[in-house]
Amino acid sequence: AQSVTQPDIHITVSEGASLELRCNYSYGATPYLFWYVQSPGQGLQLLLKYFSGDTLVQGIKGFEAEFKRSQSSFNLRKPSVHWSDAAEYFCAVGSNQAGTALIFGKGTTLSVSS
Amino acid sequence: SAVISQKPSRDICQRGTSLTIQCQVDSQVTMMFWYRQQPGQSLTLIATANQGSEATYESGFVIDKFPISRPNLTFSTLTVSNMSPEDSSIYLCSVGQGPSSGANVLTFGAGSRLTVL
């Protein structure tokens, strides 16, 4: 079955510390992987995506993610967290076919402490 | 990417009533998707709406409960019928960028937060 697992429901990080959010997927075809962020009262914003090529992808707001096929993982990282990064983060997987929806993980809530 | 406007942004509804959510896109798109996000949960796909054809519903969602209209390439509505407290959720409209982008990247509206009493 196709699925996305985000093992951490809630993470608290000190401002300025590094961050890693975990994501594991199960997908029958070549996976196209995404990270979205949802701030309180806001819609989902795309942080970054992986289609092919370099397995380390850069996104907006200083985020990056690394695709590891052998581990079926696509973990999100940021070297130094800012208070404004506090939000809900969703990992998603999809295909390269236009018109197909994404499968989302349950999300990880990030809190940033001062 | 497309800009999506959803309304209402939030509403409080009485049990047994129905509510229609509107989704307007600033460009023509082939497919639109409706997702539900229950409190503390992830996004679950309700249906895919193609202009000019019946919406395709995911397992667990039926047309009688969630009728969808797609009258043109920039607009869609989702109705939540005969609401119960279990329907309290955020409902999100999304559209995908076409094959020219190489893959289906979804853009989301801000969502409609429904509370059913």
Contacts between the chains, C-beta under 8 A, distances in Angstrom:
chain1	res1	chain2	res2	distance
A	32	B	103	4.6
A	32	B	104	7.4
A	34	B	105	7.2
A	34	B	106	7.9
A	36	B	108	7.7
A	41	B	110	7.8
A	42	B	110	6.2
A	43	B	4	7.7
A	43	B	92	6.7
A	43	B	108	4.4
A	43	B	109	5.5
A	43	B	110	4.0
A	43	B	111	5.5
A	44	B	43	7.8
A	44	B	92	7.2
A	44	B	94	7.9
A	44	B	106	7.9
A	44	B	108	4.2
A	45	B	108	7.9
A	46	B	1	8.0
A	46	B	105	6.5
A	46	B	106	7.8
A	46	B	107	7.4
A	49	B	103	7.3
A	49	B	105	6.1
A	51	B	102	5.6
A	51	B	103	5.2
A	90	B	42	6.6
A	90	B	43	7.0
A	92	B	106	8.0
A	94	B	103	7.0
A	94	B	104	5.6
A	94	B	106	7.9
A	95	B	103	7.5
A	95	B	104	6.9
A	96	B	102	6.7
A	96	B	103	4.4
A	96	B	104	7.0
A	97	B	99	8.0
A	97	B	104	6.5
A	98	B	30	7.3
A	98	B	31	7.5
A	98	B	96	6.3
A	98	B	97	7.9
A	98	B	98	5.0
A	98	B	99	4.4
A	98	B	104	5.5
A	99	B	30	6.4
A	99	B	31	4.4
A	99	B	48	7.2
A	99	B	50	7.8
A	99	B	96	6.4
A	99	B	104	6.8
A	100	B	96	7.7
A	100	B	104	5.4
A	101	B	33	5.0
A	101	B	35	7.9
A	101	B	45	4.8
A	101	B	48	6.2
A	101	B	94	7.9
A	101	B	96	7.9
A	101	B	104	7.9
A	101	B	106	7.4
A	102	B	104	7.4
A	102	B	106	5.6
A	103	B	45	8.0
A	104	B	42	4.6
A	104	B	43	4.4
A	104	B	44	7.9
A	105	B	42	6.0
A	106	B	41	6.6
A	106	B	42	4.3
A	107	B	42	5.5
